[in-house]
Amino acid sequence: MHVVMPMLLGMNRGRHFLITGDTIDARKALELGLYAEILPDDQLLGRAWEIAAKIAKRPASLVRRTHALLNEPIKRQMQELLGLGLQVEMLALAGFDN
């Protein structure tokens, strides 16, 4: 979360949610741009199939490479910061909060 939240929300908002521990309900997540849409349970599967069909019509190599391109910054940040974030969590869980 310490890597992805600032990327998705921006540094200040991401920092706020990580430090305060505030939760984000579905409506707030939509408002913040974390979701493209929110649907009732009975509409989810149909909408998922619509999106899948739309993606399937695009050139597979384009979809694959776009996916890789968009995930690359996340992978880099994870490699750079994951160890430190896990260390912080471990120390907090062990009670070393001073």
N, C-alpha and C positions, 0 to 999 in steps of 0.2 A: 504494500500500500504506500510506503514512503517513497517509492519510485513513481508509481502510476498516478496517484492522486494529484501531485503537483503538475504532472504533464496534462492531465485531463481537465483540471479545474483552474490552472494557472498557479503560480507559486504562492501568492498570498492566500487565496481561498484554500488551496491544498494544505498549506501549513496550518491554517485555522482548524480545519477538520481533523488533521492528524494530532495537533497539540491538545485541542479541547476534547476530542473523542465524541463530538457531536455526531449524531446519526443523520443520514439523509434518506428520507422516505421517497417513494416512487415519484410523487409529484414534484418534489424539490429536485430530484435527480433529472427529471425531464426538463425542468426549468433551467438547470445548470448545464444542460447539454450532454449529460452522461448517457442518455437514451435517445434514440431517434423517435420512438413512439411507445405508448403504453396501451395495451389492449386487455379486454376481459379474457379470462381463461378460455372460454369457448371459441374465441377468435384467433388464438395464438397459432395453432397448427396451420390453419388455412393461410394466415399471413406469412408464416415461415415458408410455406411451399411457394407462395407468390414471389417472395424475395429470392428464393433458391432458383426458381425458373428464370427470373430476370437475370440473375448472375450467370446461369448456365448458357444463356444466349450470347454472352460476351466471349471473346476469344480466351480460351483457357490459359494460354501463356501470359496474356495481359493480366488476368485476374491473379494468377500465381505470383507474377513479378510485382504487381502493385501491392499485394499482401506482404510480400517480403520487404519491399521498400518501406512500407508504413510501419512494419514491426522492428526494423533495424534500430531506430533510436531507442526504442524500449529495451531491446536486448543490450545495447551499449550501456544504458543507464543501470540496468540490472547488474551487469558485470562489474560496473564501477562502484555501485552503492549497496548491493545486496548484503555483502558481508558485514559492513558497518551497521546496517539496519538490524540484521539478525543479532549482532552483538548487543545493541541497545535494548532490544526486546528481551534477550536472555538476562541481562543485568537487571532490568526492571522486574521480570518475573522472579528472579532470585532474591529480590528485596534490596538490591543495591541502588536505592533511589536518592542517595545524598550526593 
